[in-house]
Each structure stands twice: as structure tokens, then as C-alpha cells.
Amino acid sequence: MTKHSIKEDVGLVVDEVKHIAHAVDQEATQFERSIGLISNFSLGFTYLSPLTAVYSLFALAITLAGPPSIWWILIVAIGQLLVAVVFGETASQYPITGGLYPWARRLWGRKYAWMAAWIYLWALVVTVTSIVEYSSGFVLSLLHFAPTAMNSLITSVILLLVIMVVNMSGTKNLARVARIGFWCEILSVIGLGLYLLIFHRAQPFSVVFDSMGVLASNGSYFSAFMSASLLGLFMFFGFEACGNVAEEVQNPSRQIPVAMILSIVFGAVSAILSVLGYLMASPNLLKIVSGKVTDPIPAILNEALGTTGANIFIVVAIVAMLSCILSLQAALSRLVFSFARDEMLPNSHWMAKLSKQGVPDHAMIVSCILPILLCFLVYFQPDSLARITAFAVIGIYCAFQMVVLAALRQRFKGWKPAGEWTVGAWGMIINILALAYGIFAIYLLAQPATGNSFVDRWIVLIGLGFVIGSGLIYMFVAKPYNKSQAPEDDAVAYAAQLRAKSNV
């Protein structure tokens, strides 16, 4: 055998090994399509979690603007429906795991997508942290433990680890828990709201138009009403999680847009019935509005349900909140996985692996560790939770609007979405309205907060500026966008390809 033939044989073996390695790597990044429409909708709905938003912000909103603050739920729901339509058309053409990151990449480019995903990633991390910290308070109350900083830390860490284990057990279990969380949300918001309205109504329905004398510091009710917008703005994100797991959804091009819209519609109905129930069932509504009753929901529940009934409701609420965290963690892990698959993060190869259960385990570990680290920060600096969560909502809205803007840019270039779900000629008008709504929402979220120091007043923009600044620095120093050859800025061309295939 000649040296030349040996080299040829070795070359053939090397090529075969590379081929096998590539095939194994491709197989390792294939998800199992086990999520149906109902489970996908449940995932988005539990992530949106009207119960969490109502429990977190009911007292604040009523104190700021009185009973009419309930209208913010409807206003924001309509605005976010416009955004959901834009997302729906994009997801239908690009049913790719990761949601906002691949959408922004295909609609604009890799640098643009890096910033959108970076902002969205940290907003999700902070959101997971804030909700698990809030949930730990309910768990401690139910178990009759003192709500100390150490107990809250231990409980939060245990909850995050348990939820990570459930997420790692497979997509089917994620879907099952999402459905359980969905029914807990329905029972605790719609069921309880209707019960309070039917059996414990103490106020007339006209109270939703009664400001009860609330005025802003400048003497304007309009300003007071605008300040209560957070009740709706905090609630209506999470529907995009339906698209974050696109490669695990059956018939995603059709089902994801429908699931996102259903999440918003059911979320709005649930939240309105819930808030309406608490308003109508409160015999001392004026005391709540004036701030004399600082924690009104437990007081209303104890009066309407008794101690045992209130405890049962707390158990249901805890299950719903844990399901919300499960959905958030799943969405975050898919975003990290999608980012890593395009080699956009340090040690991307490790984070872009799937387990035998078809779950991005390594990305899931990262999605658990980051909130745990923030929980330790909250432990050592208890007042930091409000500071680090201040930018979460505005960060998510900015990431949303980056996708909406990118979609509008493509439409001006001639893009006509070619997925299986589209609104046709209405797409351009809806896209423009969605962008206008988003800019308005960001303006509301950027308003200065109350406080004496500069940091307290402008913490939202400071937090957002820190995240954007750090993302820009890493992007220009490490140049992660140069490490991937994944498609970008191809909406028009790809739509033409899809139409050509459908006509064959």
C-alpha cells in the first residue's frame, strides 16, 4: 500500500467521522414536538399570570387612581393584541425556538438581534427572581414560618431548584404542569371573581367610574389615572412564551399565533373579573383607596371565605405562581439555548446541548443559577429587589418593540408574511399601531418614580441604561455576532421561497 493511498484512506475516515459527528450534533439539537395548542396556550397564559399581577398591584393601582384603574387592563390588552398579531405573523413564518432573538435576527440582523435578546434575557432573569421572591412569601405564610430574609432566601432557592428539576424532566411534564397552572389561574381569578360578584357584592357596578376623590400631586385626575397604568403594563407580557418553544409545538406555524392571542384574551377576561370581584366585594373601598388598608386582598378574602377558605385559596394561588415561574424558566432556557446555538454566548457549545428528554438542560441550569444569584443579592440588600425589578417591565417592552420595529422595516421593504397564519393587507396598519402603542407604553414606564434621590426617581431608566450599556460593550469587544453564519435579514427573500414551495 502506497503512502498516497494511505492518506486517501485516512482522509476518507476523517470525512466520515466529521459526517457522523455532524449528524450526532444535529440530532442532539432536535426537539420533540409534544406540545399541542392547549398546552402551548396554557404555557403563555401561566407565564402572563393575571393572578400574580393582580395580587402584586391591586392595592397600588387602586391607591393611585381609584376603581377606574381597572380600565388599564382593557387598554393594555388591546395594545398588546396588536403586538401579538405582529409576533404571530413573524412566528408563523419563523417557528424557531427562542422567540424574540431569531425573529429580530431574521427581520433585521445579527447585531440588532443581539441587543434585543440581551435586553430580553436580563428582563426575564429579573422577572423570575421577583416572582419567586414574591411566591416565597406565600409559601412561608402557608407553612407558618417567619418571613425573615434567610427564610425567604432558602425558600426561593429551593423553589427554583425544584422547578428546574421539573423542567428538566421533559417537555411533556412542562405541558402538564402548565395545564395544572392554567386551571389554578382560572379557579383563583375567574372562579373567585365570579363568586365575589354573585355572593359578596357590596358596591354598585358604577364604582368603576368613581375616582373617589383621588388626585395626583399636581391636582389632576388624568395624571393619577396615567400613573396606575402599571396594573395593565405589568400583566400583559408572557404571551410570547408560546413562540419561545416553537420547535416543540405541533404545527407551530398555525398554532403559535392562535395560542398567543388566546393568552391575552383569556388573561384580560380573567383579570377584569378578578379586580371587579375585589372591588365589588369590598365594604370599605374608600379606606383601600385612601391607603388606610395596606393589604386589602387578604382582608377581603378572609371576610368572604373565612380563614379556611382563604388558606385553600392561598394553596391554589401558590400552585399558579409556581406554574408561572416554571413557564418563565422554560422560556428563559429556550432563549439562552437559541442564543448559544448561534454561538452568541461564552461557552455556547455547552449551552446548546439537549438532553435525552429533548430539554436544553445546560441552558436550564444557567436559567436557574442567574435568578439564584439575584436572590442572594436581595438577601444581602433587601431593598434591592425593587431596584433590580424596576427595569424588568420596560426592558421587556423595549425588546418587544425592537421586533415590532424590525417587522415594520421589512414591510416597507416589501415583506408580506408567508407563514400559514397571516392577517393579509391589515398587517401594515396593525404593525404601525402596535409600534405607536409600544412607544406610548415605554413612555409611561419611563416616568420618574417617587423618591428623594436621583437614583430612586430614575431607577427604571438607570437599570435599562446599565443593561443596554453592558450589552453594547460586550458586543463590540467580544463580537459574538461574528461567530455564527445563521440566516439574517431575509424576511422578504424567505417569504418568496415559502410561496414558491407552496405553489409547486
C-alpha positions as CSV (number, residue, x, y, z in Angstrom):
1,M,0.0,0.0,0.0
2,T,1.4,3.4,-1.0
3,K,1.7,6.4,1.1
4,H,-0.7,8.2,-1.2
5,S,-3.4,5.5,-0.8
6,I,-2.9,5.6,3.0
7,K,-3.5,9.3,3.0
8,E,-6.6,8.9,0.9
9,D,-7.9,6.2,3.3
10,V,-7.2,8.4,6.3
11,G,-8.9,11.3,4.6
12,L,-12.0,9.2,3.9
13,V,-12.1,8.1,7.5
14,V,-11.7,11.7,8.8
15,D,-14.5,12.8,6.5
16,E,-16.7,10.0,7.7
17,V,-16.0,10.9,11.3
18,K,-16.9,14.5,10.6
19,H,-20.1,13.4,8.9
20,I,-21.1,11.2,11.8
21,A,-20.2,14.0,14.4
22,H,-22.3,16.5,12.4
23,A,-25.2,14.1,12.3
24,V,-24.9,13.4,16.1
25,D,-24.7,17.1,16.8
26,Q,-27.8,17.8,14.6
27,E,-29.7,15.0,16.4
28,A,-28.6,16.5,19.8
29,T,-30.3,19.8,18.9
30,Q,-33.6,18.3,17.7
31,F,-36.6,19.0,20.0
32,E,-39.6,16.6,20.4
33,R,-42.8,18.1,19.1
34,S,-45.1,17.2,22.0
35,I,-46.8,20.5,22.8
36,G,-50.4,20.9,21.4
37,L,-52.4,24.0,21.1
38,I,-54.0,23.8,24.6
39,S,-50.7,23.2,26.3
40,N,-49.0,26.0,24.3
41,F,-51.8,28.4,25.2
42,S,-51.5,27.3,28.9
43,L,-47.8,28.0,28.8
44,G,-48.4,31.5,27.6
45,F,-51.3,32.1,30.0
46,T,-49.5,30.9,33.1
47,Y,-46.4,33.0,32.1
48,L,-48.7,36.0,31.7
49,S,-50.3,35.0,35.1
50,P,-53.1,37.6,35.7
51,L,-53.2,36.3,39.3
52,T,-49.6,37.4,40.0
53,A,-50.2,40.8,38.5
54,V,-53.5,41.4,40.3
55,Y,-52.1,40.3,43.7
56,S,-48.9,42.4,43.2
57,L,-50.5,45.6,42.0
58,F,-54.2,45.8,43.0
59,A,-53.6,47.9,46.2
60,L,-51.1,50.2,44.4
61,A,-53.3,50.8,41.4
62,I,-56.4,51.5,43.5
63,T,-54.5,53.9,45.7
64,L,-53.1,55.8,42.7
65,A,-56.3,56.1,40.6
66,G,-59.2,54.6,42.5
67,P,-61.5,52.0,40.9
68,P,-61.2,53.3,37.4
69,S,-57.7,51.9,37.2
70,I,-59.4,48.7,36.2
71,W,-59.7,50.1,32.7
72,W,-55.9,49.8,32.2
73,I,-56.4,46.1,31.9
74,L,-58.6,46.5,28.8
75,I,-56.4,49.3,27.4
76,V,-53.2,47.4,27.6
77,A,-54.8,44.2,26.4
78,I,-55.9,45.9,23.2
79,G,-52.5,47.3,22.7
80,Q,-50.7,44.0,23.3
81,L,-53.2,42.2,20.9
82,L,-51.7,44.4,18.2
83,V,-48.2,43.4,19.2
84,A,-49.3,39.7,19.3
85,V,-50.6,39.9,15.7
86,V,-47.2,41.2,14.6
87,F,-45.5,38.4,16.6
88,G,-48.0,35.9,15.3
89,E,-47.2,36.6,11.6
90,T,-43.5,36.6,12.3
91,A,-43.6,33.3,14.3
92,S,-45.7,31.7,11.6
93,Q,-43.0,32.4,9.0
94,Y,-40.2,31.7,11.5
95,P,-41.4,29.0,14.0
96,I,-37.9,28.8,15.6
97,T,-37.0,28.2,19.3
98,G,-36.0,31.4,21.1
99,G,-38.8,33.7,20.0
100,L,-37.6,37.3,20.1
101,Y,-33.9,36.6,19.2
102,P,-34.4,34.6,16.0
103,W,-37.3,36.9,15.0
104,A,-35.1,40.0,15.4
105,R,-32.3,38.3,13.5
106,R,-34.4,37.3,10.5
107,L,-36.2,40.7,10.4
108,W,-33.1,42.9,10.8
109,G,-29.7,41.4,11.5
110,R,-27.4,39.7,14.0
111,K,-26.2,42.8,15.9
112,Y,-29.7,44.1,16.2
113,A,-30.9,40.6,17.4
114,W,-28.0,40.5,19.9
115,M,-29.2,43.7,21.7
116,A,-32.9,42.7,21.6
117,A,-32.2,39.3,23.1
118,W,-29.7,40.7,25.6
119,I,-32.3,43.1,27.0
120,Y,-35.0,40.5,26.9
121,L,-32.7,37.9,28.6
122,W,-31.9,40.0,31.6
123,A,-35.5,41.2,31.9
124,L,-36.6,37.6,32.1
125,V,-33.9,36.8,34.7
126,V,-35.1,39.7,36.9
127,T,-38.8,38.7,36.4
128,V,-38.1,35.1,37.5
129,T,-36.3,36.5,40.6
130,S,-39.1,38.9,41.6
131,I,-41.9,36.4,41.2
132,V,-40.1,33.6,43.1
133,E,-39.3,36.1,45.9
134,Y,-43.0,37.1,46.0
135,S,-44.1,33.4,45.9
136,S,-41.8,32.5,48.8
137,G,-43.7,34.9,51.0
138,F,-46.9,33.0,50.3
139,V,-45.2,29.6,51.0
140,L,-43.8,30.9,54.3
141,S,-47.2,32.2,55.3
142,L,-48.8,28.9,54.5
143,L,-46.2,27.0,56.5
144,H,-46.3,29.5,59.3
145,F,-42.7,30.4,59.1
146,A,-41.4,33.8,59.9
147,P,-40.9,35.9,56.8
148,T,-37.2,36.6,57.6
149,A,-34.6,37.3,54.9
150,M,-32.9,34.0,55.5
151,N,-36.2,32.0,55.3
152,S,-37.1,33.9,52.1
153,L,-33.7,33.1,50.5
154,I,-33.8,29.4,51.4
155,T,-37.4,29.1,50.2
156,S,-36.7,30.9,46.9
157,V,-33.6,28.8,46.2
158,I,-35.5,25.5,46.9
159,L,-38.4,26.6,44.7
160,L,-36.1,27.5,41.8
161,L,-34.2,24.2,42.1
162,V,-37.4,22.1,42.3
163,I,-38.8,23.9,39.3
164,M,-35.6,23.3,37.3
165,V,-35.9,19.6,38.0
166,V,-39.5,19.6,36.8
167,N,-38.4,21.4,33.6
168,M,-35.6,19.0,33.0
169,S,-37.9,16.0,33.3
170,G,-39.2,16.7,29.8
171,T,-41.5,18.9,27.7
172,K,-44.5,16.7,28.4
173,N,-44.2,17.4,32.1
174,L,-43.8,21.1,31.4
175,A,-47.0,20.9,29.4
176,R,-48.8,19.0,32.1
177,V,-47.8,21.5,34.9
178,A,-48.7,24.4,32.6
179,R,-52.2,22.9,32.2
180,I,-52.5,22.5,36.0
181,G,-51.3,26.1,36.5
182,F,-53.9,27.2,33.9
183,W,-56.8,25.7,35.8
184,C,-55.4,27.1,39.1
185,E,-55.3,30.5,37.5
186,I,-58.9,30.1,36.2
187,L,-60.1,29.0,39.6
188,S,-58.3,31.7,41.5
189,V,-59.1,34.6,39.2
190,I,-62.3,33.8,37.2
191,G,-63.9,31.5,39.7
192,L,-63.2,33.6,42.7
193,G,-64.1,36.8,40.9
194,L,-67.5,35.5,39.9
195,Y,-68.1,34.1,43.5
196,L,-67.3,37.5,45.0
197,L,-69.5,39.3,42.4
198,I,-72.5,37.0,42.9
199,F,-72.4,36.3,46.7
200,H,-70.5,39.2,48.3
201,R,-71.2,42.3,46.2
202,A,-71.1,45.4,48.5
203,Q,-70.6,48.1,45.8
204,P,-72.6,49.2,42.7
205,F,-71.0,48.4,39.3
206,S,-70.9,52.2,38.6
207,V,-68.0,52.4,41.1
208,V,-65.6,51.6,38.2
209,F,-66.3,55.2,37.1
210,D,-65.8,56.7,40.5
211,S,-62.4,58.2,41.3
212,M,-63.4,58.6,44.9
213,G,-61.6,62.0,45.1
214,V,-58.1,60.7,44.0
215,L,-55.9,63.4,42.5
216,A,-52.2,63.5,41.5
217,S,-49.8,65.8,43.3
218,N,-50.5,68.4,40.6
219,G,-54.2,68.2,41.2
220,S,-55.1,66.3,38.0
221,Y,-57.0,63.1,37.9
222,F,-55.7,62.4,34.4
223,S,-52.2,62.2,35.8
224,A,-53.4,60.0,38.6
225,F,-55.0,57.7,36.1
226,M,-51.9,57.5,33.9
227,S,-49.8,56.6,37.0
228,A,-51.9,53.5,37.5
229,S,-51.1,52.1,34.1
230,L,-48.6,49.6,35.6
231,L,-51.6,47.4,36.6
232,G,-52.1,46.5,32.9
233,L,-48.5,47.0,31.6
234,F,-47.1,44.6,34.2
235,M,-49.7,42.0,33.3
236,F,-49.7,41.6,29.5
237,F,-46.4,40.1,28.6
238,G,-45.6,36.4,28.6
239,F,-47.8,35.5,25.6
240,E,-44.5,35.5,23.6
241,A,-43.5,32.3,25.5
242,C,-45.8,30.4,23.2
243,G,-43.2,31.2,20.4
244,N,-40.2,30.5,22.6
245,V,-40.8,26.8,22.5
246,A,-41.7,26.8,18.7
247,E,-39.7,23.7,17.8
248,E,-41.5,21.7,20.5
249,V,-45.0,22.7,19.2
250,Q,-47.1,20.6,16.9
251,N,-48.0,22.5,13.7
252,P,-46.3,25.7,15.1
253,S,-46.9,27.9,12.1
254,R,-50.7,27.8,12.7
255,Q,-50.9,27.1,16.5
256,I,-48.4,29.6,18.0
257,P,-50.2,32.8,16.8
258,V,-53.6,31.5,18.0
259,A,-52.1,30.5,21.4
260,M,-50.6,34.0,21.8
261,I,-53.9,35.7,21.1
262,L,-55.8,33.4,23.3
263,S,-53.4,34.1,26.2
264,I,-54.1,37.8,26.0
265,V,-57.9,37.4,25.6
266,F,-58.2,35.0,28.5
267,G,-55.8,37.0,30.6
268,A,-57.9,40.2,30.1
269,V,-61.2,38.4,30.9
270,S,-59.6,36.8,34.0
271,A,-58.0,39.9,35.3
272,I,-61.1,42.1,34.8
273,L,-63.3,39.6,36.6
274,S,-60.8,39.3,39.4
275,V,-60.3,43.0,40.0
276,L,-64.0,43.6,39.6
277,G,-64.7,41.0,42.2
278,Y,-62.4,42.5,44.8
279,L,-63.7,46.0,44.1
280,M,-67.4,44.9,44.4
281,A,-66.8,42.8,47.5
282,S,-65.0,45.4,49.5
283,P,-67.3,47.1,52.1
284,N,-64.5,49.5,52.9
285,L,-63.4,50.5,49.4
286,L,-62.8,54.1,50.4
287,K,-60.3,53.0,53.1
288,I,-58.4,51.0,50.4
289,V,-58.4,54.0,48.0
290,S,-57.1,56.2,50.8
291,G,-54.4,53.8,51.7
292,K,-55.7,53.0,55.2
293,V,-56.0,49.3,54.3
294,T,-52.5,48.5,53.0
295,D,-53.1,44.8,52.2
296,P,-56.7,44.7,51.0
297,I,-56.9,41.3,49.2
298,P,-56.3,39.1,52.2
299,A,-58.8,41.1,54.2
300,I,-61.4,40.8,51.5
301,L,-60.8,37.0,51.2
302,N,-60.9,36.4,55.0
303,E,-64.2,38.2,55.2
304,A,-65.7,36.4,52.2
305,L,-64.2,32.9,52.6
306,G,-63.3,32.6,56.2
307,T,-59.8,31.6,57.4
308,T,-60.0,28.0,56.0
309,G,-61.3,29.2,52.6
310,A,-58.6,31.9,52.4
311,N,-55.9,29.2,53.1
312,I,-57.3,27.0,50.4
313,F,-57.1,29.9,48.0
314,I,-53.5,30.6,49.0
315,V,-52.6,27.0,48.1
316,V,-54.2,27.3,44.7
317,A,-52.5,30.7,44.3
318,I,-49.1,29.2,45.1
319,V,-49.6,26.4,42.5
320,A,-50.5,29.0,39.9
321,M,-47.4,31.1,40.8
322,L,-45.1,28.1,40.7
323,S,-46.5,27.3,37.3
324,C,-45.8,30.9,36.2
325,I,-42.2,30.5,37.3
326,L,-42.0,27.2,35.5
327,S,-43.1,28.8,32.3
328,L,-40.7,31.7,32.8
329,Q,-37.8,29.5,33.4
330,A,-38.7,27.3,30.4
331,A,-38.9,30.4,28.2
332,L,-35.6,31.8,29.5
333,S,-33.8,28.5,28.9
334,R,-35.0,28.3,25.3
335,L,-33.8,31.9,24.7
336,V,-30.4,31.0,26.2
337,F,-30.3,27.8,24.1
338,S,-31.2,29.7,20.9
339,F,-28.6,32.3,21.7
340,A,-26.0,29.6,22.3
341,R,-26.9,27.6,19.2
342,D,-25.9,30.6,17.1
343,E,-22.6,30.9,19.2
344,M,-23.6,34.2,20.7
345,L,-22.6,33.5,24.3
346,P,-19.4,32.3,26.1
347,N,-19.2,28.5,26.2
348,S,-22.1,28.4,23.7
349,H,-21.3,24.7,22.6
350,W,-22.1,23.6,26.2
351,M,-25.3,25.5,26.5
352,A,-26.6,24.4,23.0
353,K,-26.9,20.8,24.0
354,L,-30.2,18.9,24.5
355,S,-30.7,16.0,27.0
356,K,-32.3,12.7,26.1
357,Q,-35.6,14.2,27.2
358,G,-35.2,16.8,24.5
359,V,-34.7,19.6,27.0
360,P,-31.8,22.2,26.9
361,D,-30.5,21.1,30.3
362,H,-27.4,23.2,30.4
363,A,-29.3,26.3,29.3
364,M,-31.8,25.4,32.1
365,I,-29.0,25.3,34.7
366,V,-27.9,28.8,33.6
367,S,-31.6,29.9,33.7
368,C,-31.7,28.7,37.3
369,I,-28.4,29.9,38.6
370,L,-28.8,33.5,37.4
371,P,-32.0,34.1,39.4
372,I,-30.4,32.4,42.4
373,L,-27.5,34.8,42.3
374,L,-30.0,37.7,42.3
375,C,-31.8,36.1,45.3
376,F,-28.6,36.3,47.2
377,L,-28.3,39.9,46.2
378,V,-31.8,40.6,47.6
379,Y,-30.8,38.7,50.8
380,F,-27.8,41.0,51.4
381,Q,-29.6,44.1,50.2
382,P,-33.3,43.7,51.0
383,D,-34.3,46.9,49.3
384,S,-32.6,46.0,46.0
385,L,-35.5,43.8,44.8
386,A,-37.5,46.9,43.9
387,R,-34.4,48.4,42.2
388,I,-33.5,45.4,40.1
389,T,-37.1,44.7,39.1
390,A,-37.7,48.4,38.1
391,F,-36.3,47.9,34.6
392,A,-37.8,44.4,34.0
393,V,-41.1,45.6,32.5
394,I,-39.6,48.4,30.5
395,G,-36.8,46.0,29.3
396,I,-39.3,43.5,28.0
397,Y,-41.4,46.3,26.3
398,C,-38.2,47.6,24.6
399,A,-37.3,44.1,23.4
400,F,-40.9,43.7,22.1
401,Q,-40.8,47.0,20.2
402,M,-37.4,46.2,18.6
403,V,-39.2,43.2,17.0
404,V,-42.2,45.3,16.0
405,L,-39.9,48.0,14.5
406,A,-37.9,45.4,12.6
407,A,-41.2,43.9,11.2
408,L,-42.3,47.3,10.1
409,R,-38.9,47.9,8.4
410,Q,-39.3,44.7,6.4
411,R,-42.9,45.6,5.4
412,F,-41.6,48.9,4.0
413,K,-39.1,46.8,2.0
414,G,-42.0,44.7,0.6
415,W,-42.3,41.9,3.1
416,K,-45.6,40.1,3.0
417,P,-45.6,37.4,5.7
418,A,-45.8,33.9,4.2
419,G,-46.5,31.7,7.2
420,E,-49.7,29.7,7.5
421,W,-51.2,32.4,9.7
422,T,-51.4,35.9,8.4
423,V,-53.8,38.9,8.5
424,G,-53.1,40.0,4.9
425,A,-53.4,43.6,4.0
426,W,-54.2,44.6,7.6
427,G,-50.7,43.7,8.6
428,M,-49.1,47.1,7.8
429,I,-51.8,49.1,9.7
430,I,-51.7,46.8,12.7
431,N,-47.9,46.9,12.7
432,I,-47.9,50.8,12.7
433,L,-50.5,50.8,15.5
434,A,-48.5,48.3,17.5
435,L,-45.4,50.4,17.3
436,A,-47.3,53.5,18.3
437,Y,-48.8,51.7,21.3
438,G,-45.4,50.3,22.3
439,I,-43.7,53.7,22.3
440,F,-46.6,55.1,24.4
441,A,-46.2,52.2,26.9
442,I,-42.4,52.7,27.1
443,Y,-43.1,56.4,27.8
444,L,-45.4,55.6,30.6
445,L,-42.9,53.1,32.1
446,A,-40.1,55.6,31.9
447,Q,-41.8,58.2,34.1
448,P,-39.9,59.2,37.2
449,A,-40.8,57.3,40.4
450,T,-41.4,58.8,43.8
451,G,-38.3,59.3,45.9
452,N,-35.9,61.9,47.2
453,S,-32.7,60.8,45.5
454,F,-31.9,60.9,41.7
455,V,-31.4,57.2,41.7
456,D,-34.8,56.5,43.2
457,R,-36.6,58.8,40.8
458,W,-34.9,57.5,37.6
459,I,-34.2,53.9,38.6
460,V,-36.1,52.5,35.6
461,L,-34.0,54.3,33.0
462,I,-30.8,53.7,35.0
463,G,-31.4,50.0,35.1
464,L,-32.3,49.9,31.4
465,G,-29.2,52.0,30.6
466,F,-27.0,49.7,32.5
467,V,-28.2,46.6,30.7
468,I,-28.0,48.3,27.2
469,G,-24.6,49.7,28.0
470,S,-23.2,46.3,29.2
471,G,-24.7,44.6,26.1
472,L,-23.1,47.1,23.7
473,I,-19.7,46.8,25.4
474,Y,-19.7,43.0,25.2
475,M,-21.0,43.1,21.7
476,F,-18.2,45.4,20.4
477,V,-15.4,43.8,22.4
478,A,-16.2,40.1,22.0
479,K,-18.0,40.4,18.6
480,P,-20.2,37.4,19.3
481,Y,-22.3,38.1,16.2
482,N,-19.3,37.1,14.0
483,K,-19.3,33.5,15.3
484,S,-22.5,32.4,13.6
485,Q,-23.5,32.0,10.0
486,A,-27.2,31.7,10.8
487,P,-29.5,33.5,8.3
488,E,-30.3,37.1,9.0
489,D,-32.3,40.0,7.4
490,D,-34.0,37.6,5.0
491,A,-37.8,38.1,5.6
492,V,-38.6,39.2,2.0
493,A,-36.5,36.5,0.3
494,Y,-37.6,33.8,2.7
495,A,-41.2,34.7,2.2
496,A,-40.7,34.3,-1.6
497,Q,-39.2,30.9,-1.1
498,L,-42.1,29.7,1.0
499,R,-44.6,30.9,-1.6
500,A,-42.6,29.2,-4.3
501,K,-42.7,25.9,-2.4
502,S,-46.4,26.2,-1.7
503,N,-47.1,26.7,-5.4
504,V,-45.2,23.6,-6.5
